[in-house]
Amino acid sequence: MAQMVNVNFKLDYDVKKSMERACADMGLSMSAAFTIFAKKVSRERRIPFEVSADPFYSESNMRYLEEVMRDVKDGNAKFSAHDLIED
């Protein structure tokens, strides 16, 4: 049998609870889920899913949002009804 080791890391409380529920629904422990992930990464030498930045938090979008907020605070914002908004 392979030598077992402990791996410790911090995880947001809500993320942990959500993952515990998802794992339980699949009949897995979190330890088993992380072991599956680690084996897949080891075997494929890659993260087994796409990892990308959320474009909402991009530098350009954050600058745009700051400009909009500045316009709102200064009273220079122009608001109009959107076609998708129902009366």
Biopython code that builds the backbone (N, CA, C, O; Angstrom):
import numpy as np
from Bio.PDB.StructureBuilder import StructureBuilder

atoms = [
    (1, "MET", "N", (0.841, -1.191, 0.000)),
    (1, "MET", "CA", (0.000, 0.000, 0.000)),
    (1, "MET", "C", (0.877, 1.242, 0.000)),
    (1, "MET", "O", (1.902, 1.283, 0.681)),
    (2, "ALA", "N", (0.478, 2.249, -0.760)),
    (2, "ALA", "CA", (1.233, 3.490, -0.843)),
    (2, "ALA", "C", (1.206, 4.225, 0.493)),
    (2, "ALA", "O", (0.249, 4.122, 1.260)),
    (3, "GLN", "N", (2.268, 4.961, 0.750)),
    (3, "GLN", "CA", (2.333, 5.754, 1.980)),
    (3, "GLN", "C", (1.366, 6.928, 1.866)),
    (3, "GLN", "O", (1.393, 7.652, 0.870)),
    (4, "MET", "N", (0.528, 7.124, 2.851)),
    (4, "MET", "CA", (-0.455, 8.206, 2.847)),
    (4, "MET", "C", (0.133, 9.430, 3.542)),
    (4, "MET", "O", (0.872, 9.302, 4.518)),
    (5, "VAL", "N", (-0.199, 10.617, 3.033)),
    (5, "VAL", "CA", (0.238, 11.873, 3.641)),
    (5, "VAL", "C", (-0.971, 12.792, 3.785)),
    (5, "VAL", "O", (-1.959, 12.650, 3.064)),
    (6, "ASN", "N", (-0.888, 13.717, 4.704)),
    (6, "ASN", "CA", (-1.924, 14.732, 4.865)),
    (6, "ASN", "C", (-1.564, 15.956, 4.047)),
    (6, "ASN", "O", (-0.398, 16.345, 3.976)),
    (7, "VAL", "N", (-2.559, 16.559, 3.432)),
    (7, "VAL", "CA", (-2.389, 17.813, 2.699)),
    (7, "VAL", "C", (-3.383, 18.795, 3.309)),
    (7, "VAL", "O", (-4.582, 18.522, 3.363)),
    (8, "ASN", "N", (-2.885, 19.925, 3.761)),
    (8, "ASN", "CA", (-3.749, 20.926, 4.391)),
    (8, "ASN", "C", (-3.737, 22.212, 3.582)),
    (8, "ASN", "O", (-2.680, 22.671, 3.151)),
    (9, "PHE", "N", (-4.913, 22.792, 3.376)),
    (9, "PHE", "CA", (-5.022, 24.092, 2.717)),
    (9, "PHE", "C", (-6.295, 24.765, 3.181)),
    (9, "PHE", "O", (-7.200, 24.113, 3.701)),
    (10, "LYS", "N", (-6.361, 26.069, 2.991)),
    (10, "LYS", "CA", (-7.536, 26.836, 3.404)),
    (10, "LYS", "C", (-8.527, 26.909, 2.248)),
    (10, "LYS", "O", (-8.146, 26.971, 1.079)),
    (11, "LEU", "N", (-9.796, 26.901, 2.603)),
    (11, "LEU", "CA", (-10.871, 26.949, 1.624)),
    (11, "LEU", "C", (-11.997, 27.777, 2.227)),
    (11, "LEU", "O", (-12.292, 27.647, 3.415)),
    (12, "ASP", "N", (-12.619, 28.614, 1.435)),
    (12, "ASP", "CA", (-13.743, 29.410, 1.888)),
    (12, "ASP", "C", (-14.817, 28.496, 2.482)),
    (12, "ASP", "O", (-15.122, 27.447, 1.914)),
    (13, "TYR", "N", (-15.387, 28.888, 3.615)),
    (13, "TYR", "CA", (-16.361, 28.065, 4.328)),
    (13, "TYR", "C", (-17.535, 27.658, 3.422)),
    (13, "TYR", "O", (-17.909, 26.486, 3.372)),
    (14, "ASP", "N", (-18.114, 28.644, 2.702)),
    (14, "ASP", "CA", (-19.270, 28.353, 1.845)),
    (14, "ASP", "C", (-18.910, 27.402, 0.701)),
    (14, "ASP", "O", (-19.706, 26.538, 0.334)),
    (15, "VAL", "N", (-17.709, 27.564, 0.141)),
    (15, "VAL", "CA", (-17.258, 26.675, -0.930)),
    (15, "VAL", "C", (-17.106, 25.260, -0.384)),
    (15, "VAL", "O", (-17.505, 24.294, -1.035)),
    (16, "LYS", "N", (-16.528, 25.138, 0.812)),
    (16, "LYS", "CA", (-16.345, 23.816, 1.437)),
    (16, "LYS", "C", (-17.693, 23.139, 1.659)),
    (16, "LYS", "O", (-17.865, 21.968, 1.320)),
    (17, "LYS", "N", (-18.641, 23.868, 2.224)),
    (17, "LYS", "CA", (-19.955, 23.275, 2.507)),
    (17, "LYS", "C", (-20.655, 22.859, 1.207)),
    (17, "LYS", "O", (-21.269, 21.794, 1.136)),
    (18, "SER", "N", (-20.554, 23.708, 0.186)),
    (18, "SER", "CA", (-21.168, 23.388, -1.102)),
    (18, "SER", "C", (-20.521, 22.147, -1.710)),
    (18, "SER", "O", (-21.208, 21.283, -2.254)),
    (19, "MET", "N", (-19.190, 22.065, -1.613)),
    (19, "MET", "CA", (-18.491, 20.895, -2.162)),
    (19, "MET", "C", (-18.844, 19.641, -1.368)),
    (19, "MET", "O", (-19.016, 18.572, -1.953)),
    (20, "GLU", "N", (-18.952, 19.755, -0.057)),
    (20, "GLU", "CA", (-19.339, 18.590, 0.751)),
    (20, "GLU", "C", (-20.701, 18.056, 0.315)),
    (20, "GLU", "O", (-20.890, 16.845, 0.198)),
    (21, "ARG", "N", (-21.652, 18.968, 0.075)),
    (21, "ARG", "CA", (-22.989, 18.540, -0.358)),
    (21, "ARG", "C", (-22.926, 17.870, -1.727)),
    (21, "ARG", "O", (-23.539, 16.825, -1.944)),
    (22, "ALA", "N", (-22.173, 18.486, -2.658)),
    (22, "ALA", "CA", (-22.054, 17.916, -4.009)),
    (22, "ALA", "C", (-21.398, 16.540, -3.950)),
    (22, "ALA", "O", (-21.848, 15.604, -4.611)),
    (23, "CYS", "N", (-20.342, 16.420, -3.165)),
    (23, "CYS", "CA", (-19.648, 15.129, -3.037)),
    (23, "CYS", "C", (-20.574, 14.077, -2.427)),
    (23, "CYS", "O", (-20.619, 12.936, -2.885)),
    (24, "ALA", "N", (-21.312, 14.474, -1.391)),
    (24, "ALA", "CA", (-22.237, 13.539, -0.744)),
    (24, "ALA", "C", (-23.289, 13.057, -1.744)),
    (24, "ALA", "O", (-23.657, 11.882, -1.750)),
    (25, "ASP", "N", (-23.768, 13.972, -2.589)),
    (25, "ASP", "CA", (-24.756, 13.593, -3.611)),
    (25, "ASP", "C", (-24.196, 12.566, -4.591)),
    (25, "ASP", "O", (-24.945, 11.780, -5.170)),
    (26, "MET", "N", (-22.869, 12.578, -4.774)),
    (26, "MET", "CA", (-22.218, 11.627, -5.677)),
    (26, "MET", "C", (-21.692, 10.411, -4.938)),
    (26, "MET", "O", (-21.088, 9.528, -5.546)),
    (27, "GLY", "N", (-21.916, 10.358, -3.629)),
    (27, "GLY", "CA", (-21.440, 9.235, -2.833)),
    (27, "GLY", "C", (-19.941, 9.280, -2.573)),
    (27, "GLY", "O", (-19.314, 8.242, -2.360)),
    (28, "LEU", "N", (-19.367, 10.478, -2.590)),
    (28, "LEU", "CA", (-17.930, 10.642, -2.384)),
    (28, "LEU", "C", (-17.651, 11.488, -1.150)),
    (28, "LEU", "O", (-18.470, 12.314, -0.748)),
    (29, "SER", "N", (-16.496, 11.272, -0.563)),
    (29, "SER", "CA", (-16.005, 12.202, 0.446)),
    (29, "SER", "C", (-15.206, 13.280, -0.276)),
    (29, "SER", "O", (-14.828, 13.110, -1.435)),
    (30, "MET", "N", (-14.953, 14.380, 0.409)),
    (30, "MET", "CA", (-14.109, 15.413, -0.197)),
    (30, "MET", "C", (-12.715, 14.862, -0.442)),
    (30, "MET", "O", (-12.082, 15.201, -1.442)),
    (31, "SER", "N", (-12.235, 14.026, 0.449)),
    (31, "SER", "CA", (-10.913, 13.425, 0.292)),
    (31, "SER", "C", (-10.853, 12.596, -0.994)),
    (31, "SER", "O", (-9.884, 12.671, -1.749)),
    (32, "ALA", "N", (-11.898, 11.810, -1.226)),
    (32, "ALA", "CA", (-11.939, 10.998, -2.452)),
    (32, "ALA", "C", (-11.988, 11.895, -3.690)),
    (32, "ALA", "O", (-11.323, 11.611, -4.687)),
    (33, "ALA", "N", (-12.776, 12.982, -3.630)),
    (33, "ALA", "CA", (-12.882, 13.894, -4.770)),
    (33, "ALA", "C", (-11.534, 14.540, -5.070)),
    (33, "ALA", "O", (-11.133, 14.629, -6.230)),
    (34, "PHE", "N", (-10.833, 14.992, -4.032)),
    (34, "PHE", "CA", (-9.518, 15.603, -4.244)),
    (34, "PHE", "C", (-8.509, 14.569, -4.747)),
    (34, "PHE", "O", (-7.632, 14.898, -5.546)),
    (35, "THR", "N", (-8.626, 13.335, -4.290)),
    (35, "THR", "CA", (-7.736, 12.278, -4.768)),
    (35, "THR", "C", (-7.970, 12.021, -6.257)),
    (35, "THR", "O", (-7.015, 11.863, -7.017)),
    (36, "ILE", "N", (-9.223, 11.978, -6.669)),
    (36, "ILE", "CA", (-9.552, 11.811, -8.089)),
    (36, "ILE", "C", (-8.936, 12.957, -8.898)),
    (36, "ILE", "O", (-8.316, 12.733, -9.938)),
    (37, "PHE", "N", (-9.117, 14.192, -8.403)),
    (37, "PHE", "CA", (-8.557, 15.359, -9.079)),
    (37, "PHE", "C", (-7.037, 15.236, -9.184)),
    (37, "PHE", "O", (-6.475, 15.446, -10.259)),
    (38, "ALA", "N", (-6.363, 14.896, -8.072)),
    (38, "ALA", "CA", (-4.894, 14.801, -8.058)),
    (38, "ALA", "C", (-4.400, 13.724, -9.021)),
    (38, "ALA", "O", (-3.412, 13.934, -9.725)),
    (39, "LYS", "N", (-5.077, 12.573, -9.059)),
    (39, "LYS", "CA", (-4.669, 11.498, -9.975)),
    (39, "LYS", "C", (-4.835, 11.916, -11.432)),
    (39, "LYS", "O", (-3.991, 11.606, -12.273)),
    (40, "LYS", "N", (-5.921, 12.619, -11.724)),
    (40, "LYS", "CA", (-6.161, 13.060, -13.102)),
    (40, "LYS", "C", (-5.111, 14.098, -13.517)),
    (40, "LYS", "O", (-4.593, 14.041, -14.632)),
    (41, "VAL", "N", (-4.798, 15.039, -12.631)),
    (41, "VAL", "CA", (-3.757, 16.033, -12.928)),
    (41, "VAL", "C", (-2.421, 15.334, -13.146)),
    (41, "VAL", "O", (-1.694, 15.658, -14.085)),
    (42, "SER", "N", (-2.096, 14.376, -12.283)),
    (42, "SER", "CA", (-0.832, 13.645, -12.398)),
    (42, "SER", "C", (-0.745, 12.873, -13.708)),
    (42, "SER", "O", (0.294, 12.864, -14.367)),
    (43, "ARG", "N", (-1.841, 12.229, -14.074)),
    (43, "ARG", "CA", (-1.866, 11.409, -15.285)),
    (43, "ARG", "C", (-1.819, 12.267, -16.553)),
    (43, "ARG", "O", (-1.087, 11.945, -17.489)),
    (44, "GLU", "N", (-2.595, 13.354, -16.589)),
    (44, "GLU", "CA", (-2.725, 14.162, -17.810)),
    (44, "GLU", "C", (-1.763, 15.347, -17.858)),
    (44, "GLU", "O", (-1.584, 15.972, -18.904)),
    (45, "ARG", "N", (-1.143, 15.650, -16.709)),
    (45, "ARG", "CA", (-0.200, 16.781, -16.618)),
    (45, "ARG", "C", (-0.867, 18.100, -16.999)),
    (45, "ARG", "O", (-0.258, 18.951, -17.647)),
    (46, "ARG", "N", (-2.129, 18.259, -16.589)),
    (46, "ARG", "CA", (-2.873, 19.491, -16.847)),
    (46, "ARG", "C", (-4.043, 19.560, -15.873)),
    (46, "ARG", "O", (-4.430, 18.552, -15.282)),
    (47, "ILE", "N", (-4.609, 20.767, -15.708)),
    (47, "ILE", "CA", (-5.837, 20.909, -14.932)),
    (47, "ILE", "C", (-6.951, 20.318, -15.804)),
    (47, "ILE", "O", (-7.070, 20.694, -16.970)),
    (48, "PRO", "N", (-7.767, 19.407, -15.272)),
    (48, "PRO", "CA", (-8.735, 18.692, -16.117)),
    (48, "PRO", "C", (-10.004, 19.475, -16.454)),
    (48, "PRO", "O", (-11.046, 18.879, -16.729)),
    (49, "PHE", "N", (-9.922, 20.777, -16.436)),
    (49, "PHE", "CA", (-11.031, 21.626, -16.846)),
    (49, "PHE", "C", (-10.454, 22.982, -17.209)),
    (49, "PHE", "O", (-9.319, 23.298, -16.851)),
    (50, "GLU", "N", (-11.241, 23.787, -17.924)),
    (50, "GLU", "CA", (-10.762, 25.103, -18.343)),
    (50, "GLU", "C", (-10.692, 26.041, -17.151)),
    (50, "GLU", "O", (-11.634, 26.125, -16.363)),
    (51, "VAL", "N", (-9.581, 26.743, -17.019)),
    (51, "VAL", "CA", (-9.410, 27.752, -15.987)),
    (51, "VAL", "C", (-9.239, 29.086, -16.706)),
    (51, "VAL", "O", (-8.322, 29.256, -17.510)),
    (52, "SER", "N", (-10.122, 30.019, -16.413)),
    (52, "SER", "CA", (-10.020, 31.320, -17.062)),
    (52, "SER", "C", (-10.472, 32.408, -16.102)),
    (52, "SER", "O", (-11.200, 32.152, -15.144)),
    (53, "ALA", "N", (-10.030, 33.612, -16.375)),
    (53, "ALA", "CA", (-10.409, 34.751, -15.555)),
    (53, "ALA", "C", (-11.812, 35.206, -15.941)),
    (53, "ALA", "O", (-12.192, 35.155, -17.111)),
    (54, "ASP", "N", (-12.567, 35.645, -14.960)),
    (54, "ASP", "CA", (-13.891, 36.191, -15.202)),
    (54, "ASP", "C", (-13.719, 37.553, -15.864)),
    (54, "ASP", "O", (-13.128, 38.451, -15.264)),
    (55, "PRO", "N", (-14.225, 37.733, -17.101)),
    (55, "PRO", "CA", (-14.017, 39.000, -17.810)),
    (55, "PRO", "C", (-14.629, 40.193, -17.085)),
    (55, "PRO", "O", (-14.233, 41.332, -17.336)),
    (56, "PHE", "N", (-15.589, 39.956, -16.190)),
    (56, "PHE", "CA", (-16.186, 41.052, -15.438)),
    (56, "PHE", "C", (-15.119, 41.802, -14.654)),
    (56, "PHE", "O", (-15.193, 43.023, -14.514)),
    (57, "TYR", "N", (-14.122, 41.075, -14.140)),
    (57, "TYR", "CA", (-13.096, 41.673, -13.298)),
    (57, "TYR", "C", (-11.848, 42.091, -14.081)),
    (57, "TYR", "O", (-10.812, 42.370, -13.478)),
    (58, "SER", "N", (-11.931, 42.136, -15.390)),
    (58, "SER", "CA", (-10.781, 42.555, -16.190)),
    (58, "SER", "C", (-10.459, 44.017, -15.876)),
    (58, "SER", "O", (-11.321, 44.777, -15.432)),
    (59, "GLU", "N", (-9.207, 44.392, -16.114)),
    (59, "GLU", "CA", (-8.779, 45.761, -15.848)),
    (59, "GLU", "C", (-9.628, 46.773, -16.602)),
    (59, "GLU", "O", (-10.048, 47.783, -16.038)),
    (60, "SER", "N", (-9.879, 46.501, -17.881)),
    (60, "SER", "CA", (-10.635, 47.456, -18.693)),
    (60, "SER", "C", (-12.074, 47.598, -18.193)),
    (60, "SER", "O", (-12.604, 48.708, -18.168)),
    (61, "ASN", "N", (-12.709, 46.507, -17.800)),
    (61, "ASN", "CA", (-14.079, 46.594, -17.314)),
    (61, "ASN", "C", (-14.134, 47.304, -15.972)),
    (61, "ASN", "O", (-15.057, 48.078, -15.722)),
    (62, "MET", "N", (-13.158, 47.051, -15.104)),
    (62, "MET", "CA", (-13.139, 47.724, -13.803)),
    (62, "MET", "C", (-12.965, 49.231, -13.992)),
    (62, "MET", "O", (-13.592, 50.018, -13.284)),
    (63, "ARG", "N", (-12.116, 49.638, -14.945)),
    (63, "ARG", "CA", (-11.951, 51.069, -15.248)),
    (63, "ARG", "C", (-13.271, 51.664, -15.742)),
    (63, "ARG", "O", (-13.668, 52.752, -15.324)),
    (64, "TYR", "N", (-13.942, 50.935, -16.635)),
    (64, "TYR", "CA", (-15.221, 51.392, -17.170)),
    (64, "TYR", "C", (-16.244, 51.566, -16.041)),
    (64, "TYR", "O", (-16.938, 52.581, -15.983)),
    (65, "LEU", "N", (-16.334, 50.586, -15.155)),
    (65, "LEU", "CA", (-17.292, 50.658, -14.047)),
    (65, "LEU", "C", (-16.972, 51.819, -13.107)),
    (65, "LEU", "O", (-17.879, 52.474, -12.595)),
    (66, "GLU", "N", (-15.685, 52.072, -12.881)),
    (66, "GLU", "CA", (-15.285, 53.209, -12.041)),
    (66, "GLU", "C", (-15.697, 54.523, -12.691)),
    (66, "GLU", "O", (-16.148, 55.440, -12.006)),
    (67, "GLU", "N", (-15.545, 54.619, -14.010)),
    (67, "GLU", "CA", (-15.959, 55.825, -14.737)),
    (67, "GLU", "C", (-17.472, 56.026, -14.635)),
    (67, "GLU", "O", (-17.938, 57.143, -14.412)),
    (68, "VAL", "N", (-18.233, 54.946, -14.798)),
    (68, "VAL", "CA", (-19.689, 55.025, -14.692)),
    (68, "VAL", "C", (-20.089, 55.482, -13.293)),
    (68, "VAL", "O", (-20.955, 56.343, -13.142)),
    (69, "MET", "N", (-19.465, 54.910, -12.278)),
    (69, "MET", "CA", (-19.783, 55.293, -10.899)),
    (69, "MET", "C", (-19.429, 56.753, -10.642)),
    (69, "MET", "O", (-20.153, 57.453, -9.933)),
    (70, "ARG", "N", (-18.338, 57.208, -11.206)),
    (70, "ARG", "CA", (-17.937, 58.609, -11.056)),
    (70, "ARG", "C", (-19.003, 59.509, -11.702)),
    (70, "ARG", "O", (-19.383, 60.534, -11.136)),
    (71, "ASP", "N", (-19.481, 59.115, -12.898)),
    (71, "ASP", "CA", (-20.531, 59.883, -13.565)),
    (71, "ASP", "C", (-21.815, 59.900, -12.736)),
    (71, "ASP", "O", (-22.474, 60.935, -12.636)),
    (72, "VAL", "N", (-22.172, 58.766, -12.146)),
    (72, "VAL", "CA", (-23.375, 58.699, -11.314)),
    (72, "VAL", "C", (-23.229, 59.636, -10.126)),
    (72, "VAL", "O", (-24.136, 60.417, -9.838)),
    (73, "LYS", "N", (-22.096, 59.567, -9.432)),
    (73, "LYS", "CA", (-21.866, 60.418, -8.249)),
    (73, "LYS", "C", (-21.845, 61.894, -8.606)),
    (73, "LYS", "O", (-22.307, 62.726, -7.826)),
    (74, "ASP", "N", (-21.310, 62.231, -9.788)),
    (74, "ASP", "CA", (-21.217, 63.628, -10.216)),
    (74, "ASP", "C", (-22.504, 64.132, -10.863)),
    (74, "ASP", "O", (-22.597, 65.308, -11.214)),
    (75, "GLY", "N", (-23.495, 63.259, -11.023)),
    (75, "GLY", "CA", (-24.757, 63.652, -11.637)),
    (75, "GLY", "C", (-24.692, 63.744, -13.155)),
    (75, "GLY", "O", (-25.562, 64.353, -13.778)),
    (76, "ASN", "N", (-23.673, 63.148, -13.752)),
    (76, "ASN", "CA", (-23.502, 63.205, -15.205)),
    (76, "ASN", "C", (-23.972, 61.945, -15.923)),
    (76, "ASN", "O", (-23.828, 61.840, -17.141)),
    (77, "ALA", "N", (-24.523, 61.005, -15.196)),
    (77, "ALA", "CA", (-24.946, 59.738, -15.804)),
    (77, "ALA", "C", (-26.253, 59.927, -16.561)),
    (77, "ALA", "O", (-27.136, 60.661, -16.118)),
    (78, "LYS", "N", (-26.367, 59.276, -17.679)),
    (78, "LYS", "CA", (-27.590, 59.327, -18.480)),
    (78, "LYS", "C", (-28.216, 57.935, -18.472)),
    (78, "LYS", "O", (-27.598, 56.965, -18.911)),
    (79, "PHE", "N", (-29.429, 57.845, -17.977)),
    (79, "PHE", "CA", (-30.118, 56.568, -17.881)),
    (79, "PHE", "C", (-31.225, 56.503, -18.923)),
    (79, "PHE", "O", (-31.859, 57.513, -19.231)),
    (80, "SER", "N", (-31.453, 55.314, -19.462)),
    (80, "SER", "CA", (-32.545, 55.114, -20.408)),
    (80, "SER", "C", (-33.112, 53.722, -20.217)),
    (80, "SER", "O", (-32.437, 52.828, -19.705)),
    (81, "ALA", "N", (-34.348, 53.546, -20.629)),
    (81, "ALA", "CA", (-34.998, 52.241, -20.517)),
    (81, "ALA", "C", (-34.350, 51.273, -21.491)),
    (81, "ALA", "O", (-33.982, 51.650, -22.604)),
    (82, "HIS", "N", (-34.216, 50.046, -21.072)),
    (82, "HIS", "CA", (-33.645, 49.002, -21.906)),
    (82, "HIS", "C", (-34.779, 48.251, -22.590)),
    (82, "HIS", "O", (-35.841, 48.064, -21.995)),
    (83, "ASP", "N", (-34.572, 47.823, -23.816)),
    (83, "ASP", "CA", (-35.605, 47.118, -24.580)),
    (83, "ASP", "C", (-36.089, 45.852, -23.875)),
    (83, "ASP", "O", (-37.239, 45.449, -24.052)),
    (84, "LEU", "N", (-35.235, 45.229, -23.089)),
    (84, "LEU", "CA", (-35.619, 43.971, -22.446)),
    (84, "LEU", "C", (-36.412, 44.184, -21.168)),
    (84, "LEU", "O", (-36.962, 43.228, -20.622)),
    (85, "ILE", "N", (-36.481, 45.410, -20.682)),
    (85, "ILE", "CA", (-37.221, 45.674, -19.461)),
    (85, "ILE", "C", (-38.705, 45.819, -19.805)),
    (85, "ILE", "O", (-39.096, 46.626, -20.648)),
    (86, "GLU", "N", (-39.516, 45.007, -19.118)),
    (86, "GLU", "CA", (-40.951, 45.059, -19.369)),
    (86, "GLU", "C", (-41.603, 46.042, -18.425)),
    (86, "GLU", "O", (-41.198, 46.177, -17.270)),
    (87, "ASP", "N", (-42.630, 46.735, -18.930)),
    (87, "ASP", "CA", (-43.360, 47.697, -18.071)),
    (87, "ASP", "C", (-44.297, 46.986, -17.138)),
    (87, "ASP", "O", (-44.988, 47.630, -16.348)),
]
sb = StructureBuilder()
sb.init_structure("model")
sb.init_model(0)
sb.init_chain("A")
sb.init_seg("    ")
for serial, (resi, resn, name, xyz) in enumerate(atoms, 1):
    if name == "N":
        sb.init_residue(resn, " ", resi, " ")
    sb.init_atom(name, np.array(xyz, "f"), 0.0, 1.0, " ", f" {name:<3s}", serial, name[0])
structure = sb.get_structure()
